Amino acid sequence: MDEEHLVYQLMEKWFEEASVSEKSQEVMKKFLARYHSTVQISGESKEFAGELFTRYLELLRGLNRKPIAFEPYHKMITEPVDFYQFGLDFARPLIDSRVSEYLGEDSLKKITEQLKAKDNVIFFANHQTEIDPQLINLLLEKNHPALGKDIIYVAGDRVISDHLAIPMSLGRHLLCIYSKKHINNPPERKEEKRLHNKKTMQLMSQLLSEGGKCIYVAPSGGRDRPDENGEFHVAPLDPQSVEMFYLMTKRAKHPTHFYPLTLLTYRVLPPPNDVEVELGEERFATYAGIYVSFGKEIDMMNFPGHAPDNKLQHRHARCEYIWSQIADEYQRLNELKDKNEKHL
């Protein structure tokens, strides 16, 4: 039996064992077909693609038999199943390494020293794909492997409840939180979700007090989406979210440094055009370059438009300034992409 038939057999077994809905079955079949063709475009064999997807299906079947619950602060699982390594292996063949690049080496060196001194670092970032943690990790694995592995991601409930995303999520450090976009769905769980978020924030406060923590948060509350022309732009940030994280760090026993982090990664696994209420979004893997920029440290008190005598104006100006730092770098990454890929 060839690898392709084995994959489809395992997929059908998972459909049956997990009582997968018809919608989710169709999503998985399309994902399998697209993933297979994409991995082969990268230069790997059909058999290699099949082996990776077989591992994926085996993990899904195992999780159906023995589910793993996410705590508000989830620590990556590396044994008896190494979900961390699986996530890297699964994402790696989607990346065109010939053109992929990160910017901001000086900032990364400074961040590394700050973390060694037990200071904390928070990345205010945009977000584009479900596998952004793996993509960042893969870009940093040569020069900054520890940082790429140790980042703690503030994660929305979608990545810990959608079964197709769970194997990837289990392999990362996560602070699990319900985003504003989904906290009211369904209405009867709103209070439960609010209390969960409160506990997560308490745990984050403890982590900051321990010191030496690097945390990624996307204050937009979700992934960047394409406009009517199919162009991706950095989504607006939520001033309340930025302010909440800033105030939490003021109570910590160790200083915290803030940096803008800009991602141009959407092409390898683009999100749907609209935010979907129900789980089970379609996934279309693509072989493409990825680009990331680690910006310069942000002065959270002095910035264009700061108004210390007007708290509301001050918060909005700070949020707009941070967004502008990310958006400016996003334009720079697009220019780098065009330059690197001009002759492909």
ABEGO torsion letter per residue (X at the ends): XBAAAAAAAAAAAAAAAAGBBAAAAAAAAAAAAAAAAAAAAAGBBAAAAAAAAAAAAAAAAAAAABBBBBBABBBBBAOABBAAAAAAAAAAAABBAAABBBBGAAAAAAAAAAAAAGBBBBBBBBBABAAAAAAAAAAAAAABAAAAAABBBBBBAAAAABAAAAAAAAABBBBBBBBAAAAAOBAAAAAAAAAAAAAAAAAAAAAAAAEGBBBBBBAAGEBBBBBAAGBBBBBBBBAAAAAAAAAAAAABABBBBBBBBBBBAAAABBBBABBBABBGBBBBBBBBBBBBBBBBBBBAABBBGBBAABAAAAAAAAAAAAAAAAAAAAAAAAAAAAAAAAAX
